Amino acid sequence: MNITKVYKFDKLWMDNRWLSQAYVALDDSGNTISITDHAPQEALAIEIVNGIALPGFQNAHSHAFQYAMAGLAEIHPAGIHDDFWTWREAMYQCALSVDPDSLQAIATMLYAEMLRHGYTHVAEFHYLHHDKNGKPYSNIAELGLRHLEAAKEVGIGITLIPVFYQRGGFALPAQERQRRFISKTAEDFLQLFESTKQIIATYKDAKLGWSIHSLRAVEEQTIIQTFNIIQDKIPFHIHIAEQLKEVDDCIQANKQRPAEWLLNHLPVNEHFHLVHATHLNDDEVKRLAASKANVVLCPSTEGNLGDGIFRMRDYIRQNGNWCIGTDSHIGLNPLEEWRMIDYRQRLTSHFRNTFDEDGASQMVNASVNNGRKAMGLSEKTFVKGEPFNVVVYNLNTPLLACTSQEKLWPTLVYTSDASHVLGTITAGKWRVKNNKHMQAESITQKFYRAIKTIQNR
């Protein structure tokens, strides 16, 4: 491979260590040729970046359309009992308001904002399938295609996860306002899945996963049937044990808790990615950790919805795998997600050492490495021949500029914010520079038109 581009960073995090004066050589597709502490002899020109390059962050759980309603369900009239289940009514109204064009514009804006915060790949947990009347589009994967187009436009990698959503709750029929989500049978969902697989094959930076929305959303025997048919080693995502009511309803319907049912009926392993897993008992924590499954935490959304607090201290002490996502996108800053994870444990345990040694680097490493598995990517970053994806923090910010290498991680994670991101690079190209996406103006104008169309703000 011929070198066509070289970056020089002050520091780059690779293989669990800092590489100082890191020279990154790329080919004409933005793939990595080499990363060393000296300039390649054949380099014609070097772009010098006064910053800290980190492996691109992974956003392992997204419902893109919900970005259009971020902040709109936060007025709580006196005397009203407002919780996750009432929030869902506002979400249904949003889901019923978007058309393919407005959905694409919303997703494009969202993905540009993710890049601005340092995410370079997103897992789109996609259950908005049909038109506003609940009828399939002529291309049954039309709305999935719109997410792929949005990701392509902004330059973010995407794993599209078509979601099987069949019913309105345990032993309850689908509700009318859920009509855009519903696949009535396993055969219907499998047709959608195969169509999604075909369109993904035509996109360079797209991967395929699949999902059961939740135990409450699909009949139990149909879950087992569908899983046995697909039997593929691609990422499998599922919401699990998010709400106390969900746990109680599952016990009433199945005589088992949600995570317990999953562990007893499916071969839970490293290909499983369990979203939220908020309410686990001791046995479930132990079995999930031992299974090598991955828990996907969405702290800002979980806090916003009043879900509860995941048992992180117990889980990581049993070597459990986890990563992060932004779910409803009420928050998009990964640094805030990590701080929320840690601080909630401190508040409930009254101890400051949620993690042993350097918790900051542990949180980022876990989120990146396990997040990559949730995307269907190799766990290792900066592989020769693969796209070069990094978020770069500005080394000229006051605290970072005067901090020793040993204390760099905790300073970055616990004190920085999005304004400290110098830029984000995917496939070797700057997508965000100086806190602004390179196509920000056109992306923003399309977003404004979409919001005007759906008239929800």
C-alpha positions as CSV (number, residue, x, y, z in Angstrom):
1,M,0.0,0.0,0.0
2,N,1.3,3.5,-0.9
3,I,1.3,6.2,1.8
4,T,-0.8,9.1,0.8
5,K,-1.4,10.8,4.1
6,V,0.5,11.1,7.4
7,Y,-0.7,12.6,10.7
8,K,1.5,13.5,13.6
9,F,-0.2,13.6,17.1
10,D,1.4,14.6,20.4
11,K,0.0,11.4,21.9
12,L,-2.1,8.4,20.7
13,W,-3.6,5.7,22.9
14,M,-2.9,2.2,21.4
15,D,-2.6,-1.2,23.0
16,N,-3.3,0.2,26.5
17,R,-0.4,2.6,26.4
18,W,0.4,6.2,25.3
19,L,2.5,6.5,22.2
20,S,4.2,9.9,22.2
21,Q,4.9,11.7,19.0
22,A,2.7,9.3,17.1
23,Y,3.0,9.2,13.3
24,V,0.0,7.6,11.5
25,A,0.5,6.7,7.8
26,L,-2.6,6.1,5.7
27,D,-3.5,4.9,2.2
28,D,-5.8,6.7,-0.2
29,S,-8.9,5.1,1.4
30,G,-8.0,6.3,4.8
31,N,-6.9,2.9,6.1
32,T,-4.1,2.5,8.5
33,I,-0.7,1.5,7.1
34,S,1.4,2.1,10.1
35,I,1.5,3.8,13.5
36,T,5.0,4.6,14.9
37,D,6.9,7.1,17.0
38,H,9.0,8.2,14.0
39,A,8.1,9.7,10.6
40,P,7.9,7.3,7.6
41,Q,10.7,7.8,5.2
42,E,8.4,7.9,2.2
43,A,6.1,10.6,3.8
44,L,5.8,13.6,1.4
45,A,3.9,15.8,3.8
46,I,2.9,15.5,7.5
47,E,-0.2,17.2,9.1
48,I,0.8,18.1,12.6
49,V,-2.0,17.9,15.2
50,N,-1.4,19.4,18.7
51,G,-3.7,16.9,20.3
52,I,-4.4,13.6,22.0
53,A,-5.8,10.9,19.6
54,L,-8.0,8.3,21.1
55,P,-9.7,5.4,19.4
56,G,-13.1,6.6,18.1
57,F,-15.9,6.1,20.7
58,Q,-18.6,3.6,20.1
59,N,-22.3,4.4,20.5
60,A,-23.9,1.0,21.0
61,H,-27.6,2.0,21.3
62,S,-29.5,4.6,19.3
63,H,-33.1,5.3,18.4
64,A,-32.4,8.1,15.9
65,F,-36.0,9.4,15.5
66,Q,-36.2,10.2,19.2
67,Y,-33.6,12.9,18.8
68,A,-36.5,15.0,17.4
69,M,-38.2,14.9,20.8
70,A,-35.2,15.4,23.1
71,G,-36.2,17.8,25.8
72,L,-39.9,17.8,24.9
73,A,-41.2,15.5,27.6
74,E,-39.7,17.4,30.6
75,I,-42.7,19.5,31.7
76,H,-44.6,17.7,34.5
77,P,-47.9,19.2,35.5
78,A,-48.7,19.1,39.2
79,G,-50.6,16.1,40.3
80,I,-49.6,14.0,37.3
81,H,-47.8,10.7,37.8
82,D,-45.1,10.8,35.1
83,D,-42.8,7.9,34.5
84,F,-41.4,5.7,31.7
85,W,-44.8,4.5,30.6
86,T,-46.2,8.0,30.2
87,W,-43.0,9.1,28.4
88,R,-43.7,6.4,25.9
89,E,-46.9,8.2,24.8
90,A,-44.9,11.2,23.8
91,M,-42.4,8.9,22.0
92,Y,-45.3,7.3,20.1
93,Q,-46.5,10.7,18.9
94,C,-43.0,11.4,17.6
95,A,-42.7,8.1,15.9
96,L,-46.0,8.7,14.1
97,S,-45.0,12.1,12.8
98,V,-41.9,11.5,10.8
99,D,-41.7,10.5,7.1
100,P,-38.7,9.0,5.3
101,D,-37.2,12.4,4.4
102,S,-37.6,14.0,7.8
103,L,-36.3,10.8,9.5
104,Q,-33.2,10.9,7.3
105,A,-32.6,14.6,8.1
106,I,-33.0,14.0,11.9
107,A,-30.7,11.0,11.8
108,T,-28.1,13.0,9.8
109,M,-28.2,15.8,12.3
110,L,-27.9,13.4,15.2
111,Y,-25.0,11.5,13.7
112,A,-23.2,14.7,13.0
113,E,-23.6,15.6,16.6
114,M,-22.3,12.2,17.7
115,L,-19.2,12.8,15.6
116,R,-18.8,16.2,17.3
117,H,-18.7,14.4,20.6
118,G,-16.2,11.8,19.4
119,Y,-18.4,8.8,18.5
120,T,-17.2,7.2,15.2
121,H,-19.6,4.3,15.0
122,V,-23.3,3.9,16.0
123,A,-25.5,0.9,16.5
124,E,-28.9,2.0,15.3
125,F,-31.6,-0.1,17.1
126,H,-34.2,0.4,14.4
127,Y,-37.8,-0.4,15.0
128,L,-39.6,2.3,13.0
129,H,-40.3,0.2,10.0
130,H,-43.6,1.1,8.3
131,D,-45.4,4.1,7.0
132,K,-47.7,6.3,9.1
133,N,-50.6,3.9,8.5
134,G,-48.6,0.9,9.6
135,K,-48.2,-0.4,6.0
136,P,-44.8,-1.7,4.7
137,Y,-43.1,0.5,2.2
138,S,-42.6,-0.9,-1.3
139,N,-39.0,-1.4,-0.1
140,I,-39.7,-2.9,3.3
141,A,-36.3,-1.7,4.5
142,E,-36.9,1.9,3.3
143,L,-36.4,3.5,6.7
144,G,-33.4,1.4,7.5
145,L,-31.9,2.6,4.2
146,R,-32.5,6.2,5.3
147,H,-30.3,5.6,8.4
148,L,-27.6,4.2,6.2
149,E,-27.8,7.3,3.9
150,A,-27.6,9.6,6.9
151,A,-24.5,7.8,8.3
152,K,-22.8,7.9,4.9
153,E,-23.4,11.6,4.5
154,V,-21.8,12.6,7.8
155,G,-19.0,10.0,7.7
156,I,-19.9,7.8,10.7
157,G,-19.8,4.0,10.7
158,I,-23.1,2.3,11.4
159,T,-24.4,-1.1,12.5
160,L,-28.0,-1.3,11.5
161,I,-30.0,-3.5,13.8
162,P,-33.5,-4.3,12.5
163,V,-35.8,-4.9,15.5
164,F,-38.5,-7.5,15.9
165,Y,-41.5,-5.9,17.6
166,Q,-44.7,-8.0,17.7
167,R,-47.0,-7.2,20.5
168,G,-48.0,-4.5,23.1
169,G,-46.8,-6.3,26.2
170,F,-46.9,-9.7,27.8
171,A,-50.0,-11.4,26.4
172,L,-51.2,-8.0,25.1
173,P,-51.9,-7.2,21.4
174,A,-50.0,-4.5,19.6
175,Q,-51.5,-1.0,20.3
176,E,-52.6,1.1,17.4
177,R,-50.0,3.8,18.1
178,Q,-47.3,1.1,17.8
179,R,-48.4,0.3,14.2
180,R,-45.1,1.5,12.6
181,F,-43.1,-1.0,14.6
182,I,-45.0,-4.2,14.1
183,S,-44.0,-7.5,12.4
184,K,-46.9,-9.8,13.1
185,T,-45.0,-13.1,12.6
186,A,-41.5,-14.4,12.6
187,E,-41.7,-14.8,8.9
188,D,-42.6,-11.1,8.5
189,F,-39.5,-10.1,10.6
190,L,-37.2,-12.5,8.7
191,Q,-38.3,-10.9,5.4
192,L,-37.4,-7.5,6.8
193,F,-34.1,-8.9,8.2
194,E,-33.1,-10.3,4.8
195,S,-34.0,-7.1,3.0
196,T,-31.9,-5.1,5.5
197,K,-29.0,-7.5,4.9
198,Q,-29.2,-6.9,1.2
199,I,-29.1,-3.1,1.4
200,I,-26.3,-3.2,4.0
201,A,-24.1,-5.2,1.6
202,T,-24.0,-2.1,-0.7
203,Y,-22.6,0.3,2.0
204,K,-18.9,0.3,2.7
205,D,-19.0,1.3,6.4
206,A,-22.1,-0.5,7.4
207,K,-22.6,-3.7,9.5
208,L,-25.6,-5.8,10.3
209,G,-27.0,-6.9,13.6
210,W,-30.4,-8.0,14.7
211,S,-32.7,-7.6,17.7
212,I,-35.7,-8.7,19.7
213,H,-37.0,-5.4,21.1
214,S,-37.7,-6.9,24.5
215,L,-39.3,-9.9,26.1
216,R,-42.6,-8.0,26.4
217,A,-42.6,-7.2,22.7
218,V,-42.4,-10.7,21.2
219,E,-44.1,-13.9,22.1
220,E,-41.7,-16.2,24.0
221,Q,-41.8,-19.2,21.7
222,T,-41.4,-16.9,18.7
223,I,-38.2,-15.4,20.2
224,I,-36.8,-18.9,20.5
225,Q,-38.0,-19.8,17.0
226,T,-36.5,-16.7,15.4
227,F,-33.2,-17.0,17.2
228,N,-32.9,-20.6,16.0
229,I,-33.6,-19.6,12.4
230,I,-31.1,-16.7,12.2
231,Q,-28.3,-18.6,14.2
232,D,-25.7,-16.2,13.0
233,K,-22.7,-14.9,14.8
234,I,-23.7,-11.3,14.3
235,P,-24.5,-8.9,17.2
236,F,-27.8,-9.7,18.9
237,H,-29.3,-6.8,20.9
238,I,-32.3,-6.8,23.3
239,H,-33.7,-4.4,25.9
240,I,-33.9,-6.3,29.2
241,A,-35.1,-5.5,32.7
242,E,-35.2,-1.8,32.2
243,Q,-38.2,-1.1,34.4
244,L,-39.5,-2.6,37.6
245,K,-43.0,-3.0,36.0
246,E,-41.4,-5.0,33.2
247,V,-39.8,-7.3,35.7
248,D,-43.1,-7.7,37.6
249,D,-45.0,-8.4,34.4
250,C,-42.5,-10.9,33.2
251,I,-42.7,-12.8,36.6
252,Q,-46.5,-12.8,36.3
253,A,-46.4,-14.1,32.7
254,N,-43.4,-16.5,32.8
255,K,-42.7,-17.2,36.5
256,Q,-39.2,-15.9,35.8
257,R,-37.5,-12.5,35.8
258,P,-36.5,-11.1,32.3
259,A,-32.8,-11.8,32.5
260,E,-33.4,-15.1,34.2
261,W,-35.8,-16.1,31.3
262,L,-33.2,-15.1,28.7
263,L,-30.4,-17.0,30.4
264,N,-32.6,-20.1,30.8
265,H,-33.9,-20.2,27.2
266,L,-31.2,-18.8,24.9
267,P,-27.5,-19.6,24.6
268,V,-26.4,-16.3,26.0
269,N,-22.8,-15.6,25.0
270,E,-20.4,-12.9,23.8
271,H,-22.7,-12.1,20.8
272,F,-25.5,-10.9,23.1
273,H,-25.8,-7.2,23.9
274,L,-28.3,-6.5,26.7
275,V,-29.5,-3.0,26.8
276,H,-30.0,-1.4,30.3
277,A,-30.2,-4.6,32.4
278,T,-31.2,-2.2,35.2
279,H,-32.9,-4.6,37.6
280,L,-30.8,-7.7,38.2
281,N,-30.6,-10.0,41.2
282,D,-27.4,-11.6,42.5
283,D,-27.8,-14.7,40.5
284,E,-28.4,-12.8,37.2
285,V,-25.4,-10.5,37.8
286,K,-23.2,-13.6,38.3
287,R,-24.6,-15.5,35.3
288,L,-24.5,-12.6,32.9
289,A,-20.9,-11.8,33.8
290,A,-19.9,-15.5,33.4
291,S,-21.7,-15.7,30.0
292,K,-19.4,-13.0,28.5
293,A,-22.4,-11.2,27.3
294,N,-22.2,-7.4,27.0
295,V,-24.4,-4.9,28.9
296,V,-25.1,-1.7,27.1
297,L,-25.7,1.1,29.5
298,C,-27.3,4.4,28.5
299,P,-26.9,6.5,31.7
300,S,-28.3,9.8,30.6
301,T,-31.5,8.2,29.2
302,E,-31.8,5.8,32.1
303,G,-31.6,8.7,34.5
304,N,-34.0,10.8,32.4
305,L,-36.6,8.0,32.3
306,G,-36.2,7.0,36.0
307,D,-35.2,3.5,35.1
308,G,-32.8,2.9,38.0
309,I,-29.1,2.2,38.6
310,F,-27.2,-0.7,37.1
311,R,-25.2,-2.8,39.6
312,M,-21.8,-1.8,38.1
313,R,-19.7,-2.4,41.2
314,D,-20.9,-6.0,41.5
315,Y,-20.8,-6.6,37.8
316,I,-17.2,-5.5,37.1
317,R,-15.9,-7.3,40.2
318,Q,-17.1,-10.4,38.4
319,N,-15.4,-9.3,35.2
320,G,-18.6,-8.4,33.4
321,N,-18.4,-6.8,29.9
322,W,-20.2,-3.5,29.2
323,C,-20.2,-0.4,27.0
324,I,-22.4,2.7,26.4
325,G,-25.1,4.1,24.2
326,T,-27.2,7.2,24.1
327,D,-30.6,5.7,23.4
328,S,-33.1,8.6,23.3
329,H,-30.3,11.1,22.9
330,I,-31.2,13.4,25.8
331,G,-27.4,13.5,26.3
332,L,-24.7,12.9,23.7
333,N,-21.4,13.5,25.6
334,P,-19.6,10.2,26.4
335,L,-17.6,11.8,29.1
336,E,-20.8,12.6,30.9
337,E,-22.1,9.0,30.4
338,W,-19.0,7.6,32.1
339,R,-19.1,10.1,34.9
340,M,-22.7,9.3,35.6
341,I,-21.9,5.6,35.7
342,D,-19.2,6.1,38.3
343,Y,-20.9,8.8,40.4
344,R,-24.1,6.8,40.8
345,Q,-22.1,4.0,42.2
346,R,-20.3,6.4,44.6
347,L,-23.6,7.8,45.7
348,T,-25.2,4.5,46.4
349,S,-22.1,2.7,47.9
350,H,-20.6,5.7,49.6
351,F,-17.2,4.7,48.3
352,R,-15.2,6.5,45.7
353,N,-13.4,3.5,44.2
354,T,-16.0,2.1,41.8
355,F,-13.0,0.9,39.8
356,D,-9.6,-0.3,41.0
357,E,-6.6,1.7,39.9
358,D,-7.4,4.1,37.0
359,G,-11.1,4.0,36.5
360,A,-11.1,6.6,33.7
361,S,-9.0,4.5,31.4
362,Q,-10.9,1.4,32.3
363,M,-14.2,3.0,31.4
364,V,-13.0,4.2,28.1
365,N,-11.2,1.0,27.2
366,A,-14.3,-1.1,28.1
367,S,-16.6,1.2,26.2
368,V,-14.5,1.2,23.1
369,N,-13.5,-2.5,23.0
370,N,-16.9,-4.0,24.0
371,G,-18.7,-1.3,21.9
372,R,-16.8,-2.5,18.9
373,K,-18.0,-6.0,19.6
374,A,-21.6,-4.7,19.8
375,M,-21.1,-3.2,16.3
376,G,-19.8,-6.5,14.8
377,L,-16.2,-5.0,14.5
378,S,-13.0,-6.6,15.7
379,E,-12.2,-5.7,19.3
380,K,-8.7,-4.5,18.4
381,T,-8.3,-0.9,17.3
382,F,-5.9,0.5,14.7
383,V,-5.7,-2.7,12.7
384,K,-3.5,-2.4,9.6
385,G,-5.8,-2.1,6.5
386,E,-8.8,-0.9,8.5
387,P,-10.2,2.7,8.6
388,F,-8.4,5.1,10.8
389,N,-11.0,6.5,13.2
390,V,-10.1,8.8,16.2
391,V,-11.4,11.5,18.4
392,V,-8.7,14.2,19.1
393,Y,-8.7,16.2,22.3
394,N,-7.0,19.6,22.3
395,L,-3.8,19.4,24.2
396,N,-3.8,23.2,24.6
397,T,-6.7,23.2,27.1
398,P,-5.3,24.4,30.4
399,L,-5.6,21.3,32.6
400,L,-4.5,18.9,29.9
401,A,-1.6,21.1,28.9
402,C,0.0,20.9,32.3
403,T,-0.9,17.3,33.3
404,S,1.6,14.5,33.4
405,Q,1.0,11.4,31.2
406,E,0.3,9.3,34.3
407,K,-2.7,11.5,35.2
408,L,-3.9,12.3,31.8
409,W,-6.8,9.8,31.6
410,P,-8.6,10.9,34.8
411,T,-8.0,14.6,34.0
412,L,-9.5,14.1,30.5
413,V,-12.5,12.0,31.6
414,Y,-13.5,13.8,34.8
415,T,-12.8,17.4,33.8
416,S,-13.2,17.8,30.1
417,D,-16.3,18.5,28.0
418,A,-17.2,18.6,24.3
419,S,-15.6,22.0,23.8
420,H,-12.2,20.3,24.3
421,V,-12.6,18.0,21.3
422,L,-10.3,19.4,18.6
423,G,-11.9,17.2,16.0
424,T,-13.0,13.7,14.9
425,I,-11.5,11.7,12.0
426,T,-13.1,8.8,10.3
427,A,-11.6,6.8,7.4
428,G,-8.6,9.2,7.7
429,K,-10.6,12.3,7.0
430,W,-11.5,15.2,9.4
431,R,-15.3,15.1,9.8
432,V,-15.4,17.6,12.7
433,K,-12.9,20.4,13.3
434,N,-13.0,23.0,16.0
435,N,-16.3,21.7,17.3
436,K,-18.1,21.9,13.9
437,H,-19.0,19.2,11.4
438,M,-17.5,20.0,8.0
439,Q,-21.0,20.0,6.4
440,A,-22.7,21.6,9.3
441,E,-24.6,24.2,7.4
442,S,-26.4,22.0,4.9
443,I,-27.0,19.3,7.6
444,T,-28.5,21.9,10.0
445,Q,-30.8,23.5,7.3
446,K,-32.2,20.1,6.4
447,F,-32.8,19.4,10.1
448,Y,-34.6,22.7,10.6
449,R,-36.9,21.9,7.6
450,A,-37.6,18.4,9.0
451,I,-38.6,19.8,12.4
452,K,-40.8,22.4,10.8
453,T,-42.5,19.6,8.9
454,I,-43.3,17.4,11.9
455,Q,-44.3,20.4,14.0
456,N,-43.5,19.0,17.4
457,R,-41.4,21.8,18.9
